[in-house]
């Protein structure tokens, strides 16, 4: 690989990974204090957002998480999506590098993983194997290989020790989040972190992902807008997932100035319709709309769907419950929406009236796009920032009541992530046409 500066061995073992995270915490704390002192010296009043979320801290965070990979980097990826329109622009832009541009394993460590998976003679399995990865993310990196019978494969190779480090990484993150000032007082993130831990274990299970990929491919069928790679079981192991190699450009390329608006709208419409089709018809939802999980082929207009580690089956009952909630939001019927939210578990009888009111205020806000007549301008929407501010006010005020069911958290991740993707693309869509007869 030419860019050797982006190579770093994956730290293996709880002690080594804890040291990396502790070093990050120390660097961020020292930088935050220094930034505050500097502002005071200039006669400015320092605030936590202006000092903690500085460009220097953003760079430190990206660099350290990129080197660690695993669970802590996955959390950074989630921040890169959820932070758009909320975090400072420099912070969100730097975090976007975590989507598919992690540090990569040096050749020696990569060879050890391949030998463990395929045996000492692993190199005889392929006619060609490229040591330069085409992508590198939180759980693994992808390499191009060609078999002796001419099949071109994408080998998704899991980082060593990542699967075994998930529990300790999440535990270390829980300790880090107890740092004063990082999380509002009284906010308990233990349930959220537990859900993150469970999901990361699922995403690191390559055998389950292989089955999800095949099931999804069969349910979607031959589609004019999408392509799902075939799994090659004969070259797949617990550490390596072998699939068809598909050419295309990351969706981030469409977010750069000069990208044709027609292409942006096409991709956004297709992904919105896919989310609707997954939920209402397939009832099998890929719940991680990370921008790095898609490739766009400008020649054919098709989008490759690449990652099925976070895939959830949806019950027919859940489909109808959320259909009813969406219809209530579409008609801005608060009473109907409250009853639907109670049925889904978004609110419960144990919640205080103030908690219920706050959650319903937030639901009515995020339901506004469903009420749009004609084209909805995602790029001009301030909904993400408004929802964040309202949600933050709820946390600092009445707080939230009973946690919603886990499946709703994953579905929320899918639909909110798809909205953010459309926002980043600056898409303009007729959402009534997108949902069609489903609502």
N, C-alpha and C positions, 0 to 999 in steps of 0.2 A: 504494500500500500504506500502511496506517495506521501500522504499526510501523516507522517509518523508522530507529529505532535499531538494528534488526536487518539493515539493508542495508549492504553493503560490496562494493566492486568486487573481483572475483577477482584476486589478484596473479598476473600473467603473467610468465614468464621465470625462468630459474634463479636469477639474482642476487637478484631481488626476493623470491622464495620462500625462498631461503637466509637472507636477512636476517630474515624473519619467524621462521624456525625458530631462528636464532641468538638472536634477542631472547627467544623463549620459553625457551630453555635458560638464558640469563642470568637471567631473572626467576625461574625455578624454583630455580636454584642460590642466588640471593640470599635468596629466601624461606626455603629450607631452612636456610641458615646462621642467619638471624634467628630462626627457630622454635627451633633448637637452643640459641641463646644465651638466649632467653626461658625455656626449660625449665630451663637451668642456674641462671638467676637466681632461679627459684622453688624451687630445691633438688631438681629432678627430673632423672632421668638420660635424656638424649635418645637416641633410637634412630632409625635411618634410616627405618623405616616411619612412625613418628609425626611426623617432620619433613618427609619427602619427600611423603607422602600426606596432606598437610594440606588442610583445606577451601579455604584460599587458593590452594594450588597446583592443586587440582582446578578451581577457577573460572578460573584463568589458562589451564590446558590446554584447557578447553572453549572459552573465548573465542577463543584464538589458532587452534586447529584449525578452529573454525567459520568463521573469516574466511578461512583458507587453502583449505579444501575439498580435493578431490583425494586423493592417496594418503595423506597424513599424517592426514587426517580419517578415512579408511577404517580405518586402524589404530586410531584412537580409538574407532570404532564397534565393532571387534572386542573392544577392551578393555572396552567397556560391557557386552557380553554375557558374555565370559569372566570378568569380574571379579565377577559376581553371586555372593555368598556367600564371596568371597575378599578382594576389596578392601574397605576401610572403606565403610560404608553411604553416607556423604556423597559419597565419591568416585564410587561406582557410580551413585548417583542423578543427579549432575551430568553424568556422561558419557552417561547415557541421552538427554540432550537432543541428542546428535550423531546419533541414529538418523534423524531426519527434520526437524530444526529448525536447520539451518545458517543462517548469514547468507545473505541473498538478494542477487542482483545488482541494482544500481540500474537504473531504467528505461532510462537511456541505454545501458548496457552490454548489457542484454537486447535492446534494439532493434537494436544492432549485430550480435548473434548471429543474430537473425531475418532481418535483411537479407542477411547472408552466406549463410544457408541457403536463403532463398526468393526473394531479389532485393529491389530497392528498393521494389517495390509489394507487399510481403508482406502489408500490412494489407488488401488487397482480396481476399485468399484466404479470409478468414473474415467471417461476419456479425458475430460478437462474439469478442473476445479479452480475457481478464482478465489485467492486468499483475500482479495480486496472486497469487503462487504458492500452490497448495494444499499443497505439500510442498517441502522443500529438503534435499538430502542431500549426499553426498560428491562424486559425479560430475556431478550435474545437479539441476535443479529442475523441478517439474511445474506446468503452467498449464492452465486450462480454456479451451477454444475451441469455437465452434459454427460449422459450415459453412453455406453458403448453402442447402443442401438439408436442414438440420435435424439433422445428426449432431452429437452432443456428444462432443468428443474430450478426451483427456488428452495434452498435449504434454510429453514428457520432453525437456527442453532441456539439452544438455551445456554445462558451463561452458567459457568460452574458454581454450585453452591447457592444460587439465587433461590431455588425452591425451598431449600432448608433454612434460609435466612429470613423468610417472610415474617414469621412470628416475632423474632428478635428485632427486626427492623421496625415493625409496627409498635412494639413495646418501647423502643428507643424514641420513636416519633412522639409517643404519648408523653414521655418524660420531657422532650424538647418543648412540646406545646404547653407545658406547665410554667415555662419561663414567663415571669411577670410582664404583662403588656401585649403578649402575642395573642391571647384569647380573652374576651371579656370575662370578668369575674363572675363566677356562678354558672358558666356554660360548661356542661359536661359533654365531651366529645367521645367518651368511651364507646358508646353504642355505634357511632359513625365509624370509628376506627376499627371496631370489630367487624363491621360490614365490609370495610376496605380489605381487612385481612382475609376474610372468607372469599372475596372476589379475586384477590390476588392468587390464592391457592388454586382457584378454578382456572385462572388464566395461565398458570404455570403447568397445568396438566395437559401436555401435548396430545396424549392419547384421546382424552375427552374432546379436545379441540378438533382433532381429525374427524371424529364422529359428528361433531356439530357442523363442520364444514360440509361433509357429505350430505347430511340431512338437509341443510339449508339449500345446497345446490339442487337437490331433488325437488324440494318444495317450491323453490323459485322457478325452476324449469328454464326453458330457452327464452331469454328476455332480450328485447332489442336495446335496452339501455345499460344492462349489467352483464358482467361475466364473473363467475365464481371459479377459482382454480380447482382442478381435480387433485385429490390427495393420492400420492404414490406410496401405498402401504409398504411395498417391498424395500423402500429406502427410508422409512420412518421408524423412529425409536422413541423411547420415553424422553430423550433429550433433543431429538431432531424431528422436525415435521417437514416432509418433502412434498412439494406441490408443483403444479405447472408454473413456469416462469412467464410472467405477463409484462409486456412493455407498457410504459405510460409515464406520465409526469405527476408528481405530487400535487394535491389541490392547492397547496400554498403558492404554486406558480401562477394560479389564476387570480390570486389576491394581490398581485403586483400591478403597478400602474401600467396601463396600455393593454391589459388583457381584454379581449372582446367581451362586451356586456352580454351578447347573445350566448356565448359559451358559459358565462357565469350563471345566467338565468337557466340555461339548459341543465347544468349540473345541479343547481339548487332545486329546481322543479323535480328532477329525477329522484334526488335523495329524499325530498319531502314525500313524494308519492311512494317511494320504497318504504319509508317509515310507516305510512298509513297501511300499505299492503302487508307488511310484516305483522303488524299488530292485529288488524281486523280480519285478514284472510289467512295468512300463513300461521299466525299465532306462534311464531318463532322469531324472536327479536334479538338482533345483535345490538347489545346495549352500550357499546363503546364507540361513539362517533368521533374518535380521534382523527384529526385531519390526515395523519400518516397512514390510516387504514384504508385509504382510497388511492387509486391511480386513474388518471384521465387520459384517454387516447384521443387526441384532437383529430386524428384522421377518420376514426369511426364514430366518435361521439360517445363511445361506451366507457363505463366506469368499472374498474376492477375492484371487487370487494375482497379484502385480504386477510382479515383477522377475525376469527370466530371463537376466541378464548372466552369472551364475555357474552354468552348467548343464553337467553332465557325462554323457556316455554311459558306460554300465557294461557290460562284457563278460559273457557268460554264464559264463565261467570264474571271473571275480571274484565273481559272485553266489554260485556254489556254494562257493567258498572261504570267504567270509564267513558263509554259511549254516552251514557246518560249524563255524566258530569260535563262532558264536552258540549253536549247539546244545551244544557242549562247555561253554560258560560257563553255559548254562541248567542243566546237570546238575552243575556245579561239578567237572568232570572235568579236573584240571590237566594230566595227561599228554596227554589228547586235545586240550586247548586249546593246549598247547605245540606239538604237531605241526601243528595248524591255523595257528597264528601263524607258524610257520616257512614253511608253504606260501604264506601271503599276503604275506610279506616284512616283517611287523611285527618279527620277529627274524631273525637270520641266523647261519650257521655261524661267521662272523667275530667275532660278539659273544662277550665273555668270559662264563663261567658266572655271575658276579655280575651282569653287565648283563642277561642273560637272566632270571635270578631276579627282579630288580627289576621288569622289564617285565611278567613274568607275574604278579607280586604285584598290579601296577596293573590288569592285565586282569581278574584274578579279582575285584578290588574293584568295578570298574565293571560287571561282569556280574551283580552281586547283584540288581538289579531284575528280571532275567529269571527269577530263582528264586522270586520272590514268589508265594505262594499267595493267590489272591483279589485284593483291591484293594491297589494300591501308592499310598502317600501321598507324592506328589512334594513337596508343601509342607512336610512334616515331615522330609524327607530331608536328611541332612547329607553326602550323597555328593559333591557338588561340592567342598566344602571339604576333605573327606578325600582326594579324588583329587588336588587341588592340593597338599596338604601332602605326600602320598606321592610325587607327581611331583617336587616341589621337593627332597625328600630324595634322590631318585634322581639328580637333576642335581648336587647338592652332594656326593654320595657316589661311586658307581661311574660315574655318567653314563650316557648312552645310546650304543648302538653305531651300527650302520649306519642312516642315515636311511631311513624307510619310503618306498615308492613314492608319487609325488606324488598319484595318484588317491585313495590312502587318506587323505591329509591332508584332502582336500576332503570325502570321505565322512564322516570323523570330525567335521569342522566341522558337517555337516548333522545327524548324530545327536546329538552333544553339544549343539548349539544347540537342537534340538527338546526335549531333556531339560531344558535351562535354561528354555526357554519354559514348559514344564509346571510347573517348579518355581516360576517367578514367578507363574503363575496359581493356584498352590496346588491343582492338580488331583489327583483321586483316580481312578485307572483300573485296570482289570483288564488287565494287559499280555498275559496269555495270550489274552484275547479280541481284543486289538489285533493280535497277530501271527497268530492263527488257525492255519491249517494250514502256514504258511510255515516254522515251526520245529517 
